[in-house]
Amino acid sequence: MTDAERAMWRLLREGFPEHHFRRQVPVRHYIADFVCHRAKLVIEVDGGQHREDVDGVRTANIEAEGYRVIRFWNNDVLGNPDGVWTLIDTALRGRHPTPTPPHRGEGL
């Protein structure tokens, strides 16, 4: 796991103990970073290697399985964990957070 993925894993385990998140979970023919099956929520942590066009197809395919997908840039996970926590909490409560990360450099 990357530093950002380790930070997200810690945030999910400590910040949402009532939800059971798993990491590196197969969904269709993709491996999702983090999944809560009960909430039908997929969380992706993206670094500089991600491309919006490829991630858009991946997201659409995962959402076709009934999941909501939210994405965070590595720098947001590491630099703004409170903002990341808030968006995840919103998603887990059934409201719809911003489904994709802000453009590079904008942050949460």
C-alpha positions in Angstrom: 0.0 0.0 0.0 1.1 3.6 -0.6 1.3 6.1 2.3 -2.1 7.5 1.2 -3.7 4.1 1.1 -2.3 3.3 4.6 -3.7 6.6 5.9 -7.1 5.8 4.3 -7.1 2.3 5.7 -6.4 3.8 9.2 -9.1 6.5 8.7 -11.7 3.9 7.7 -10.9 1.5 10.5 -10.7 4.2 13.2 -13.2 6.7 11.9 -16.0 4.3 10.9 -15.7 1.2 13.2 -19.4 0.4 12.7 -18.8 -0.2 9.0 -16.8 -3.2 7.7 -14.4 -2.0 5.0 -12.2 -4.4 3.1 -9.2 -3.4 0.9 -8.2 -4.6 -2.5 -11.6 -6.1 -3.3 -12.5 -7.5 -6.7 -15.6 -5.8 -8.2 -16.3 -7.0 -11.7 -12.9 -7.3 -13.3 -11.4 -4.4 -11.3 -9.7 -4.3 -7.9 -11.2 -1.6 -5.8 -9.0 0.0 -3.2 -11.6 0.0 -0.4 -15.2 -1.4 -0.3 -18.0 -1.5 2.2 -20.4 -4.0 0.8 -23.2 -3.2 3.2 -23.2 0.5 2.2 -22.4 -0.4 -1.5 -19.6 2.1 -1.3 -16.2 2.0 -3.1 -13.4 4.3 -2.2 -10.5 4.9 -4.5 -7.3 6.7 -3.6 -5.7 8.1 -6.7 -2.1 9.2 -7.3 -0.6 10.9 -10.3 -0.8 7.8 -12.5 -4.6 7.9 -12.8 -6.2 9.1 -16.0 -9.7 10.6 -15.9 -10.8 8.9 -19.1 -9.8 5.4 -17.9 -11.1 6.0 -14.3 -14.4 7.2 -15.8 -14.9 3.8 -17.5 -13.9 1.9 -14.4 -16.2 4.0 -12.2 -19.1 3.5 -14.6 -18.6 -0.3 -14.6 -18.4 -0.5 -10.8 -21.5 1.7 -10.5 -23.3 -0.7 -12.9 -22.9 -3.2 -10.1 -24.9 -1.0 -7.7 -21.9 0.7 -5.9 -21.3 4.3 -5.4 -17.7 5.3 -6.1 -15.9 8.2 -4.5 -12.3 9.1 -5.3 -9.7 11.1 -3.4 -6.3 12.3 -4.5 -3.4 11.1 -2.4 -2.6 14.6 -1.3 -6.1 15.1 0.1 -6.0 11.9 2.1 -2.6 12.9 3.6 -3.2 16.6 3.9 -6.9 16.9 4.7 -8.1 13.8 6.5 -11.0 15.7 8.2 -12.4 16.7 4.8 -12.0 13.2 3.5 -13.7 11.8 6.6 -16.6 14.3 6.1 -17.2 13.2 2.5 -17.1 9.5 3.5 -19.5 10.1 6.4 -21.8 11.8 4.0 -21.7 8.9 1.6 -22.3 6.4 4.3 -25.3 8.3 5.5 -26.8 7.9 2.0 -26.3 11.4 0.8 -24.3 11.8 -2.4 -20.9 13.4 -2.0 -18.9 14.8 -5.0 -18.3 11.6 -7.0 -15.0 12.5 -8.4 -11.9 14.3 -7.0 -11.4 18.0 -7.6 -9.0 18.9 -10.4 -5.3 18.7 -9.4 -4.2 21.4 -7.0 -7.8 22.4 -6.0 -8.0 20.0 -3.0 -11.1 19.4 -1.0 
